[in-house]
Amino acid sequence: MEFQSVVEGLVAQGCRVFLESSPHPVLTVGIEESADRVVALESLRRGEGGLRRLVDAAGEAWVRGVPIDWAGMLAGGRRVDLPTYPFQHQPYWLDSPRHPAGDVT
């Protein structure tokens, strides 16, 4: 009960993004269930940490609508062009005859 009231109090003060820094993130679900329109992210996971995991969390935040200063976060990085060709649309299912021959009895 105290957890929910703390989250609600932070949301009332304008907090909308929460970052859990624990190798066993279990609070993110509770935070998102406690309030509407909040983003709860995990910065660590068991066996995953460091800069790579933090950048992944920032990417998840950005995808979920949180503004990120990428230039400041990835100083020394460079932009790369993405491919401009459309993806090849091809089925990966095996072709089967419309009316297979054989006795079904």
C-alpha positions as CSV (number, residue, x, y, z in Angstrom):
1,M,0.0,0.0,0.0
2,E,2.9,2.4,0.8
3,F,4.5,1.7,-2.6
4,Q,1.4,2.7,-4.5
5,S,0.9,5.9,-2.5
6,V,4.6,6.9,-3.1
7,V,4.2,6.3,-6.8
8,E,1.0,8.2,-6.9
9,G,2.6,11.1,-4.9
10,L,5.5,11.2,-7.4
11,V,3.1,11.3,-10.3
12,A,1.1,14.1,-8.6
13,Q,4.4,16.1,-8.5
14,G,4.9,15.6,-12.3
15,C,7.1,12.5,-12.5
16,R,6.2,10.4,-15.5
17,V,9.4,8.3,-16.1
18,F,10.8,5.9,-13.6
19,L,14.1,4.0,-13.9
20,E,14.6,1.0,-11.7
21,S,18.2,0.3,-11.0
22,S,18.2,-3.3,-9.7
23,P,19.6,-6.5,-11.2
24,H,16.2,-8.1,-10.4
25,P,13.7,-5.5,-11.7
26,V,10.3,-6.3,-10.3
27,L,8.9,-2.9,-9.6
28,T,8.4,-1.7,-13.1
29,V,5.1,-3.6,-13.5
30,G,3.8,-2.3,-10.2
31,I,4.7,1.3,-11.1
32,E,3.0,1.1,-14.5
33,E,-0.1,-0.4,-12.8
34,S,-0.2,2.2,-10.1
35,A,-0.6,5.2,-12.4
36,D,-1.8,6.1,-15.9
37,R,0.6,7.4,-18.6
38,V,3.9,6.6,-16.9
39,V,6.9,4.9,-18.2
40,A,8.8,2.5,-16.0
41,L,12.1,1.1,-17.3
42,E,14.8,-1.2,-16.0
43,S,18.4,-0.2,-16.2
44,L,19.9,-3.6,-15.2
45,R,19.0,-7.2,-15.6
46,R,20.6,-10.3,-14.2
47,G,23.8,-10.9,-16.2
48,E,23.3,-7.6,-18.1
49,G,24.6,-4.2,-17.1
50,G,27.0,-1.5,-18.0
51,L,26.7,1.1,-20.7
52,R,25.1,-1.3,-23.2
53,R,22.1,-2.0,-21.0
54,L,21.7,1.7,-20.1
55,V,21.7,2.6,-23.8
56,D,19.1,-0.1,-24.4
57,A,16.9,1.4,-21.6
58,A,17.3,4.8,-23.2
59,G,16.2,3.4,-26.5
60,E,13.1,1.8,-24.9
61,A,12.3,5.1,-23.3
62,W,12.6,7.0,-26.6
63,V,10.4,4.4,-28.4
64,R,7.8,5.0,-25.6
65,G,7.8,8.7,-26.1
66,V,10.4,10.0,-23.7
67,P,12.7,12.7,-25.2
68,I,16.3,11.6,-25.1
69,D,19.4,13.8,-25.8
70,W,21.1,11.3,-28.1
71,A,23.9,13.6,-29.0
72,G,24.8,14.1,-25.4
73,M,24.4,10.5,-24.5
74,L,26.4,9.1,-27.4
75,A,29.1,11.7,-27.7
76,G,31.6,10.7,-30.3
77,G,29.1,8.6,-32.2
78,R,28.0,9.1,-35.7
79,R,24.8,8.9,-37.7
80,V,24.5,6.3,-40.4
81,D,22.1,6.1,-43.3
82,L,19.5,3.3,-43.2
83,P,18.8,1.3,-46.3
84,T,16.3,3.0,-48.5
85,Y,15.1,0.0,-50.5
86,P,11.8,-1.6,-49.6
87,F,11.9,-4.9,-47.8
88,Q,11.6,-7.9,-50.0
89,H,8.1,-9.4,-49.6
90,Q,8.3,-13.1,-50.1
91,P,6.4,-15.9,-48.5
92,Y,8.3,-18.4,-46.4
93,W,5.6,-21.0,-46.4
94,L,5.9,-24.1,-48.5
95,D,3.6,-24.1,-51.6
96,S,0.9,-26.8,-51.4
97,P,-1.4,-27.9,-54.1
98,R,-5.0,-26.5,-53.8
99,H,-6.5,-29.9,-54.4
100,P,-4.1,-32.5,-53.0
101,A,-4.5,-35.9,-54.7
102,G,-5.2,-38.9,-52.6
103,D,-7.9,-40.8,-50.8
104,V,-8.8,-39.2,-47.4
105,T,-10.7,-42.2,-46.2
